[in-house]
């Protein structure tokens, strides 16, 4: 279903924002010519003040 949407709409870039979406997005993008970008948010090794920000 996602792969069909990517092909029909000529999507150039697919951005995903968490672990599960990253897996599903990568699998869907394979073979479609769509580039895939994964973002991971909310993880930092900085101080507690930086994590709270």
CHARMM internal coordinates of N, CA and C (Angstrom, degrees):
IC EDIT
DIST 1 N 1 CA 1.4371
DIST 1 CA 1 C 1.5327
ANGL 1 N 1 CA 1 C 110.99
DIST 1 C 2 N 1.3275
ANGL 1 CA 1 C 2 N 117.51
DIHE 1 N 1 CA 1 C 2 N -48.02
DIST 2 N 2 CA 1.4662
ANGL 1 C 2 N 2 CA 120.28
DIHE 1 CA 1 C 2 N 2 CA 178.16
DIST 2 CA 2 C 1.5219
ANGL 2 N 2 CA 2 C 109.75
DIHE 1 C 2 N 2 CA 2 C -67.20
DIST 2 C 3 N 1.3091
ANGL 2 CA 2 C 3 N 116.00
DIHE 2 N 2 CA 2 C 3 N -43.34
DIST 3 N 3 CA 1.4686
ANGL 2 C 3 N 3 CA 120.42
DIHE 2 CA 2 C 3 N 3 CA -179.61
DIST 3 CA 3 C 1.5286
ANGL 3 N 3 CA 3 C 110.54
DIHE 2 C 3 N 3 CA 3 C -60.28
DIST 3 C 4 N 1.3111
ANGL 3 CA 3 C 4 N 117.54
DIHE 3 N 3 CA 3 C 4 N -41.77
DIST 4 N 4 CA 1.4650
ANGL 3 C 4 N 4 CA 121.90
DIHE 3 CA 3 C 4 N 4 CA 178.21
DIST 4 CA 4 C 1.5299
ANGL 4 N 4 CA 4 C 110.44
DIHE 3 C 4 N 4 CA 4 C -61.65
DIST 4 C 5 N 1.3293
ANGL 4 CA 4 C 5 N 116.82
DIHE 4 N 4 CA 4 C 5 N -42.92
DIST 5 N 5 CA 1.4620
ANGL 4 C 5 N 5 CA 121.70
DIHE 4 CA 4 C 5 N 5 CA 178.26
DIST 5 CA 5 C 1.5287
ANGL 5 N 5 CA 5 C 110.62
DIHE 4 C 5 N 5 CA 5 C -61.34
DIST 5 C 6 N 1.3283
ANGL 5 CA 5 C 6 N 116.90
DIHE 5 N 5 CA 5 C 6 N -43.74
DIST 6 N 6 CA 1.4667
ANGL 5 C 6 N 6 CA 120.75
DIHE 5 CA 5 C 6 N 6 CA 179.94
DIST 6 CA 6 C 1.5259
ANGL 6 N 6 CA 6 C 111.05
DIHE 5 C 6 N 6 CA 6 C -61.25
DIST 6 C 7 N 1.3129
ANGL 6 CA 6 C 7 N 116.30
DIHE 6 N 6 CA 6 C 7 N -43.89
DIST 7 N 7 CA 1.4691
ANGL 6 C 7 N 7 CA 120.41
DIHE 6 CA 6 C 7 N 7 CA -179.38
DIST 7 CA 7 C 1.5281
ANGL 7 N 7 CA 7 C 112.44
DIHE 6 C 7 N 7 CA 7 C -68.37
DIST 7 C 8 N 1.3192
ANGL 7 CA 7 C 8 N 117.15
DIHE 7 N 7 CA 7 C 8 N -49.11
DIST 8 N 8 CA 1.4730
ANGL 7 C 8 N 8 CA 121.13
DIHE 7 CA 7 C 8 N 8 CA -176.03
DIST 8 CA 8 C 1.5175
ANGL 8 N 8 CA 8 C 112.93
DIHE 7 C 8 N 8 CA 8 C -63.74
DIST 8 C 9 N 1.3179
ANGL 8 CA 8 C 9 N 116.62
DIHE 8 N 8 CA 8 C 9 N -32.38
DIST 9 N 9 CA 1.4573
ANGL 8 C 9 N 9 CA 120.52
DIHE 8 CA 8 C 9 N 9 CA -176.49
DIST 9 CA 9 C 1.5235
ANGL 9 N 9 CA 9 C 113.32
DIHE 8 C 9 N 9 CA 9 C -100.92
DIST 9 C 10 N 1.3298
ANGL 9 CA 9 C 10 N 116.68
DIHE 9 N 9 CA 9 C 10 N 6.15
DIST 10 N 10 CA 1.4672
ANGL 9 C 10 N 10 CA 122.61
DIHE 9 CA 9 C 10 N 10 CA 177.65
DIST 10 CA 10 C 1.5291
ANGL 10 N 10 CA 10 C 111.30
DIHE 9 C 10 N 10 CA 10 C 51.25
DIST 10 C 11 N 1.3284
ANGL 10 CA 10 C 11 N 115.74
DIHE 10 N 10 CA 10 C 11 N 48.63
DIST 11 N 11 CA 1.4600
ANGL 10 C 11 N 11 CA 121.86
DIHE 10 CA 10 C 11 N 11 CA -179.65
DIST 11 CA 11 C 1.5277
ANGL 11 N 11 CA 11 C 108.78
DIHE 10 C 11 N 11 CA 11 C -71.27
DIST 11 C 12 N 1.3313
ANGL 11 CA 11 C 12 N 116.63
DIHE 11 N 11 CA 11 C 12 N 127.89
DIST 12 N 12 CA 1.4620
ANGL 11 C 12 N 12 CA 121.28
DIHE 11 CA 11 C 12 N 12 CA -177.70
DIST 12 CA 12 C 1.5253
ANGL 12 N 12 CA 12 C 112.42
DIHE 11 C 12 N 12 CA 12 C -87.48
DIST 12 C 13 N 1.3385
ANGL 12 CA 12 C 13 N 117.07
DIHE 12 N 12 CA 12 C 13 N -38.63
DIST 13 N 13 CA 1.4628
ANGL 12 C 13 N 13 CA 121.07
DIHE 12 CA 12 C 13 N 13 CA -175.70
DIST 13 CA 13 C 1.5268
ANGL 13 N 13 CA 13 C 109.53
DIHE 12 C 13 N 13 CA 13 C -134.95
DIST 13 C 14 N 1.3175
ANGL 13 CA 13 C 14 N 115.87
DIHE 13 N 13 CA 13 C 14 N 133.13
DIST 14 N 14 CA 1.4585
ANGL 13 C 14 N 14 CA 122.43
DIHE 13 CA 13 C 14 N 14 CA 175.58
DIST 14 CA 14 C 1.5254
ANGL 14 N 14 CA 14 C 107.89
DIHE 13 C 14 N 14 CA 14 C -114.42
DIST 14 C 15 N 1.3294
ANGL 14 CA 14 C 15 N 117.58
DIHE 14 N 14 CA 14 C 15 N 119.93
DIST 15 N 15 CA 1.4704
ANGL 14 C 15 N 15 CA 123.19
DIHE 14 CA 14 C 15 N 15 CA 178.97
DIST 15 CA 15 C 1.5191
ANGL 15 N 15 CA 15 C 109.04
DIHE 14 C 15 N 15 CA 15 C -105.06
DIST 15 C 16 N 1.3257
ANGL 15 CA 15 C 16 N 116.25
DIHE 15 N 15 CA 15 C 16 N 131.47
DIST 16 N 16 CA 1.4578
ANGL 15 C 16 N 16 CA 120.95
DIHE 15 CA 15 C 16 N 16 CA 176.63
DIST 16 CA 16 C 1.5237
ANGL 16 N 16 CA 16 C 109.12
DIHE 15 C 16 N 16 CA 16 C -120.83
DIST 16 C 17 N 1.3462
ANGL 16 CA 16 C 17 N 116.28
DIHE 16 N 16 CA 16 C 17 N 154.94
DIST 17 N 17 CA 1.4605
ANGL 16 C 17 N 17 CA 119.38
DIHE 16 CA 16 C 17 N 17 CA -170.63
DIST 17 CA 17 C 1.5207
ANGL 17 N 17 CA 17 C 116.00
DIHE 16 C 17 N 17 CA 17 C -127.58
DIST 17 C 18 N 1.2835
ANGL 17 CA 17 C 18 N 119.94
DIHE 17 N 17 CA 17 C 18 N 9.17
DIST 18 N 18 CA 1.4575
ANGL 17 C 18 N 18 CA 120.12
DIHE 17 CA 17 C 18 N 18 CA 172.87
DIST 18 CA 18 C 1.5199
ANGL 18 N 18 CA 18 C 109.18
DIHE 17 C 18 N 18 CA 18 C -156.29
DIST 18 C 19 N 1.3175
ANGL 18 CA 18 C 19 N 115.96
DIHE 18 N 18 CA 18 C 19 N 178.58
DIST 19 N 19 CA 1.4581
ANGL 18 C 19 N 19 CA 121.32
DIHE 18 CA 18 C 19 N 19 CA -172.53
DIST 19 CA 19 C 1.5293
ANGL 19 N 19 CA 19 C 113.09
DIHE 18 C 19 N 19 CA 19 C -60.23
DIST 19 C 20 N 1.3166
ANGL 19 CA 19 C 20 N 116.82
DIHE 19 N 19 CA 19 C 20 N -52.56
DIST 20 N 20 CA 1.4662
ANGL 19 C 20 N 20 CA 120.35
DIHE 19 CA 19 C 20 N 20 CA -177.17
DIST 20 CA 20 C 1.5280
ANGL 20 N 20 CA 20 C 111.39
DIHE 19 C 20 N 20 CA 20 C -65.62
DIST 20 C 21 N 1.3265
ANGL 20 CA 20 C 21 N 116.70
DIHE 20 N 20 CA 20 C 21 N -44.81
DIST 21 N 21 CA 1.4642
ANGL 20 C 21 N 21 CA 120.33
DIHE 20 CA 20 C 21 N 21 CA 178.27
DIST 21 CA 21 C 1.5211
ANGL 21 N 21 CA 21 C 110.59
DIHE 20 C 21 N 21 CA 21 C -61.78
DIST 21 C 22 N 1.3201
ANGL 21 CA 21 C 22 N 116.91
DIHE 21 N 21 CA 21 C 22 N -35.29
DIST 22 N 22 CA 1.4588
ANGL 21 C 22 N 22 CA 120.71
DIHE 21 CA 21 C 22 N 22 CA 178.26
DIST 22 CA 22 C 1.5153
ANGL 22 N 22 CA 22 C 112.35
DIHE 21 C 22 N 22 CA 22 C -62.27
DIST 22 C 23 N 1.3097
ANGL 22 CA 22 C 23 N 116.25
DIHE 22 N 22 CA 22 C 23 N -43.58
DIST 23 N 23 CA 1.4695
ANGL 22 C 23 N 23 CA 120.50
DIHE 22 CA 22 C 23 N 23 CA 178.79
DIST 23 CA 23 C 1.5246
ANGL 23 N 23 CA 23 C 110.30
DIHE 22 C 23 N 23 CA 23 C -65.69
DIST 23 C 24 N 1.3270
ANGL 23 CA 23 C 24 N 116.77
DIHE 23 N 23 CA 23 C 24 N -50.16
DIST 24 N 24 CA 1.4666
ANGL 23 C 24 N 24 CA 120.41
DIHE 23 CA 23 C 24 N 24 CA -178.98
DIST 24 CA 24 C 1.5258
ANGL 24 N 24 CA 24 C 111.38
DIHE 23 C 24 N 24 CA 24 C -63.45
DIST 24 C 25 N 1.3180
ANGL 24 CA 24 C 25 N 116.74
DIHE 24 N 24 CA 24 C 25 N -40.79
DIST 25 N 25 CA 1.4624
ANGL 24 C 25 N 25 CA 120.87
DIHE 24 CA 24 C 25 N 25 CA 179.92
DIST 25 CA 25 C 1.5115
ANGL 25 N 25 CA 25 C 112.27
DIHE 24 C 25 N 25 CA 25 C -64.86
DIST 25 C 26 N 1.3252
ANGL 25 CA 25 C 26 N 116.50
DIHE 25 N 25 CA 25 C 26 N -42.04
DIST 26 N 26 CA 1.4696
ANGL 25 C 26 N 26 CA 120.28
DIHE 25 CA 25 C 26 N 26 CA 179.93
DIST 26 CA 26 C 1.5227
ANGL 26 N 26 CA 26 C 110.73
DIHE 25 C 26 N 26 CA 26 C -63.57
DIST 26 C 27 N 1.3070
ANGL 26 CA 26 C 27 N 116.51
DIHE 26 N 26 CA 26 C 27 N -45.80
DIST 27 N 27 CA 1.4702
ANGL 26 C 27 N 27 CA 120.51
DIHE 26 CA 26 C 27 N 27 CA 179.75
DIST 27 CA 27 C 1.5269
ANGL 27 N 27 CA 27 C 110.02
DIHE 26 C 27 N 27 CA 27 C -63.21
DIST 27 C 28 N 1.3314
ANGL 27 CA 27 C 28 N 117.26
DIHE 27 N 27 CA 27 C 28 N -42.58
DIST 28 N 28 CA 1.4643
ANGL 27 C 28 N 28 CA 121.31
DIHE 27 CA 27 C 28 N 28 CA -179.36
DIST 28 CA 28 C 1.5226
ANGL 28 N 28 CA 28 C 111.63
DIHE 27 C 28 N 28 CA 28 C -65.14
DIST 28 C 29 N 1.3197
ANGL 28 CA 28 C 29 N 117.60
DIHE 28 N 28 CA 28 C 29 N -36.98
DIST 29 N 29 CA 1.4669
ANGL 28 C 29 N 29 CA 121.19
DIHE 28 CA 28 C 29 N 29 CA -176.31
DIST 29 CA 29 C 1.5293
ANGL 29 N 29 CA 29 C 112.91
DIHE 28 C 29 N 29 CA 29 C -74.51
DIST 29 C 30 N 1.3155
ANGL 29 CA 29 C 30 N 117.66
DIHE 29 N 29 CA 29 C 30 N -23.19
DIST 30 N 30 CA 1.4676
ANGL 29 C 30 N 30 CA 120.55
DIHE 29 CA 29 C 30 N 30 CA -179.06
DIST 30 CA 30 C 1.5235
ANGL 30 N 30 CA 30 C 111.14
DIHE 29 C 30 N 30 CA 30 C -57.73
DIST 30 C 31 N 1.3027
ANGL 30 CA 30 C 31 N 116.25
DIHE 30 N 30 CA 30 C 31 N 128.92
DIST 31 N 31 CA 1.4577
ANGL 30 C 31 N 31 CA 121.44
DIHE 30 CA 30 C 31 N 31 CA 176.30
DIST 31 CA 31 C 1.5146
ANGL 31 N 31 CA 31 C 115.69
DIHE 30 C 31 N 31 CA 31 C 79.28
DIST 31 C 32 N 1.3287
ANGL 31 CA 31 C 32 N 118.27
DIHE 31 N 31 CA 31 C 32 N 3.65
DIST 32 N 32 CA 1.4654
ANGL 31 C 32 N 32 CA 120.21
DIHE 31 CA 31 C 32 N 32 CA -178.81
DIST 32 CA 32 C 1.5205
ANGL 32 N 32 CA 32 C 112.79
DIHE 31 C 32 N 32 CA 32 C -104.13
DIST 32 C 33 N 1.3253
ANGL 32 CA 32 C 33 N 117.52
DIHE 32 N 32 CA 32 C 33 N -13.16
DIST 33 N 33 CA 1.4574
ANGL 32 C 33 N 33 CA 120.92
DIHE 32 CA 32 C 33 N 33 CA -174.78
DIST 33 CA 33 C 1.5238
ANGL 33 N 33 CA 33 C 112.24
DIHE 32 C 33 N 33 CA 33 C 84.81
DIST 33 C 34 N 1.3230
ANGL 33 CA 33 C 34 N 116.69
DIHE 33 N 33 CA 33 C 34 N -1.08
DIST 34 N 34 CA 1.4626
ANGL 33 C 34 N 34 CA 121.87
DIHE 33 CA 33 C 34 N 34 CA 178.60
DIST 34 CA 34 C 1.5211
ANGL 34 N 34 CA 34 C 109.24
DIHE 33 C 34 N 34 CA 34 C -81.54
DIST 34 C 35 N 1.3225
ANGL 34 CA 34 C 35 N 116.10
DIHE 34 N 34 CA 34 C 35 N 131.87
DIST 35 N 35 CA 1.4610
ANGL 34 C 35 N 35 CA 119.91
DIHE 34 CA 34 C 35 N 35 CA 175.35
DIST 35 CA 35 C 1.5143
ANGL 35 N 35 CA 35 C 108.63
DIHE 34 C 35 N 35 CA 35 C -82.71
DIST 35 C 36 N 1.3268
ANGL 35 CA 35 C 36 N 115.45
DIHE 35 N 35 CA 35 C 36 N 147.20
DIST 36 N 36 CA 1.4535
ANGL 35 C 36 N 36 CA 121.50
DIHE 35 CA 35 C 36 N 36 CA -174.70
DIST 36 CA 36 C 1.5203
ANGL 36 N 36 CA 36 C 109.93
DIHE 35 C 36 N 36 CA 36 C -120.36
DIST 36 C 37 N 1.3348
ANGL 36 CA 36 C 37 N 116.22
DIHE 36 N 36 CA 36 C 37 N 132.48
DIST 37 N 37 CA 1.4609
ANGL 36 C 37 N 37 CA 122.61
DIHE 36 CA 36 C 37 N 37 CA 177.59
DIST 37 CA 37 C 1.5243
ANGL 37 N 37 CA 37 C 107.51
DIHE 36 C 37 N 37 CA 37 C -126.41
DIST 37 C 38 N 1.3325
ANGL 37 CA 37 C 38 N 116.60
DIHE 37 N 37 CA 37 C 38 N 131.06
DIST 38 N 38 CA 1.4700
ANGL 37 C 38 N 38 CA 121.17
DIHE 37 CA 37 C 38 N 38 CA 178.34
DIST 38 CA 38 C 1.5210
ANGL 38 N 38 CA 38 C 109.86
DIHE 37 C 38 N 38 CA 38 C -113.12
DIST 38 C 39 N 1.3176
ANGL 38 CA 38 C 39 N 116.14
DIHE 38 N 38 CA 38 C 39 N 133.67
DIST 39 N 39 CA 1.4599
ANGL 38 C 39 N 39 CA 122.47
DIHE 38 CA 38 C 39 N 39 CA 176.36
DIST 39 CA 39 C 1.5189
ANGL 39 N 39 CA 39 C 108.42
DIHE 38 C 39 N 39 CA 39 C -111.19
DIST 39 C 40 N 1.3095
ANGL 39 CA 39 C 40 N 116.07
DIHE 39 N 39 CA 39 C 40 N 139.68
DIST 40 N 40 CA 1.4567
ANGL 39 C 40 N 40 CA 121.50
DIHE 39 CA 39 C 40 N 40 CA 174.14
DIST 40 CA 40 C 1.5157
ANGL 40 N 40 CA 40 C 107.20
DIHE 39 C 40 N 40 CA 40 C -119.97
DIST 40 C 41 N 1.3061
ANGL 40 CA 40 C 41 N 116.44
DIHE 40 N 40 CA 40 C 41 N 119.27
DIST 41 N 41 CA 1.4625
ANGL 40 C 41 N 41 CA 120.79
DIHE 40 CA 40 C 41 N 41 CA -176.32
DIST 41 CA 41 C 1.5179
ANGL 41 N 41 CA 41 C 110.78
DIHE 40 C 41 N 41 CA 41 C -117.56
DIST 41 C 42 N 1.3295
ANGL 41 CA 41 C 42 N 115.04
DIHE 41 N 41 CA 41 C 42 N 156.06
DIST 42 N 42 CA 1.4464
ANGL 41 C 42 N 42 CA 120.14
DIHE 41 CA 41 C 42 N 42 CA 174.00
DIST 42 CA 42 C 1.5098
ANGL 42 N 42 CA 42 C 115.20
DIHE 41 C 42 N 42 CA 42 C 83.40
DIST 42 C 43 N 1.3059
ANGL 42 CA 42 C 43 N 117.63
DIHE 42 N 42 CA 42 C 43 N 9.99
DIST 43 N 43 CA 1.4586
ANGL 42 C 43 N 43 CA 120.12
DIHE 42 CA 42 C 43 N 43 CA 178.39
DIST 43 CA 43 C 1.5179
ANGL 43 N 43 CA 43 C 108.37
DIHE 42 C 43 N 43 CA 43 C -122.22
DIST 43 C 44 N 1.3114
ANGL 43 CA 43 C 44 N 115.53
DIHE 43 N 43 CA 43 C 44 N 123.53
DIST 44 N 44 CA 1.4581
ANGL 43 C 44 N 44 CA 120.04
DIHE 43 CA 43 C 44 N 44 CA 178.75
DIST 44 CA 44 C 1.5247
ANGL 44 N 44 CA 44 C 109.36
DIHE 43 C 44 N 44 CA 44 C -151.03
DIST 44 C 45 N 1.2960
ANGL 44 CA 44 C 45 N 116.37
DIHE 44 N 44 CA 44 C 45 N 150.98
DIST 45 N 45 CA 1.4641
ANGL 44 C 45 N 45 CA 120.42
DIHE 44 CA 44 C 45 N 45 CA 177.33
DIST 45 CA 45 C 1.5254
ANGL 45 N 45 CA 45 C 110.56
DIHE 44 C 45 N 45 CA 45 C -101.99
DIST 45 C 46 N 1.3144
ANGL 45 CA 45 C 46 N 116.39
DIHE 45 N 45 CA 45 C 46 N 15.49
DIST 46 N 46 CA 1.4623
ANGL 45 C 46 N 46 CA 121.45
DIHE 45 CA 45 C 46 N 46 CA 179.63
DIST 46 CA 46 C 1.5269
ANGL 46 N 46 CA 46 C 110.55
DIHE 45 C 46 N 46 CA 46 C -77.11
DIST 46 C 47 N 1.3036
ANGL 46 CA 46 C 47 N 115.32
DIHE 46 N 46 CA 46 C 47 N -172.36
DIST 47 N 47 CA 1.4625
ANGL 46 C 47 N 47 CA 121.31
DIHE 46 CA 46 C 47 N 47 CA -179.73
DIST 47 CA 47 C 1.5274
ANGL 47 N 47 CA 47 C 111.12
DIHE 46 C 47 N 47 CA 47 C -69.73
DIST 47 C 48 N 1.3191
ANGL 47 CA 47 C 48 N 115.65
DIHE 47 N 47 CA 47 C 48 N 167.91
DIST 48 N 48 CA 1.4670
ANGL 47 C 48 N 48 CA 120.87
DIHE 47 CA 47 C 48 N 48 CA 178.55
DIST 48 CA 48 C 1.5233
ANGL 48 N 48 CA 48 C 111.05
DIHE 47 C 48 N 48 CA 48 C -60.58
DIST 48 C 49 N 1.3301
ANGL 48 CA 48 C 49 N 117.82
DIHE 48 N 48 CA 48 C 49 N -34.38
DIST 49 N 49 CA 1.4696
ANGL 48 C 49 N 49 CA 121.38
DIHE 48 CA 48 C 49 N 49 CA 179.16
DIST 49 CA 49 C 1.5234
ANGL 49 N 49 CA 49 C 111.03
DIHE 48 C 49 N 49 CA 49 C -64.18
DIST 49 C 50 N 1.3207
ANGL 49 CA 49 C 50 N 117.08
DIHE 49 N 49 CA 49 C 50 N -40.96
DIST 50 N 50 CA 1.4694
ANGL 49 C 50 N 50 CA 120.70
DIHE 49 CA 49 C 50 N 50 CA 178.70
DIST 50 CA 50 C 1.5210
ANGL 50 N 50 CA 50 C 109.87
DIHE 49 C 50 N 50 CA 50 C -68.27
DIST 50 C 51 N 1.3223
ANGL 50 CA 50 C 51 N 118.54
DIHE 50 N 50 CA 50 C 51 N -41.47
DIST 51 N 51 CA 1.4655
ANGL 50 C 51 N 51 CA 121.39
DIHE 50 CA 50 C 51 N 51 CA 178.32
DIST 51 CA 51 C 1.5218
ANGL 51 N 51 CA 51 C 111.40
DIHE 50 C 51 N 51 CA 51 C -62.56
DIST 51 C 52 N 1.3226
ANGL 51 CA 51 C 52 N 117.58
DIHE 51 N 51 CA 51 C 52 N -36.42
DIST 52 N 52 CA 1.4656
ANGL 51 C 52 N 52 CA 121.76
DIHE 51 CA 51 C 52 N 52 CA 179.63
DIST 52 CA 52 C 1.5144
ANGL 52 N 52 CA 52 C 111.47
DIHE 51 C 52 N 52 CA 52 C -69.08
DIST 52 C 53 N 1.3233
ANGL 52 CA 52 C 53 N 116.73
DIHE 52 N 52 CA 52 C 53 N -29.85
DIST 53 N 53 CA 1.4555
ANGL 52 C 53 N 53 CA 120.99
DIHE 52 CA 52 C 53 N 53 CA -179.35
DIST 53 CA 53 C 1.5039
ANGL 53 N 53 CA 53 C 109.17
DIHE 52 C 53 N 53 CA 53 C -69.12
END
COOR INIT
IC SEED 1 N 1 CA 1 C
IC BUILD
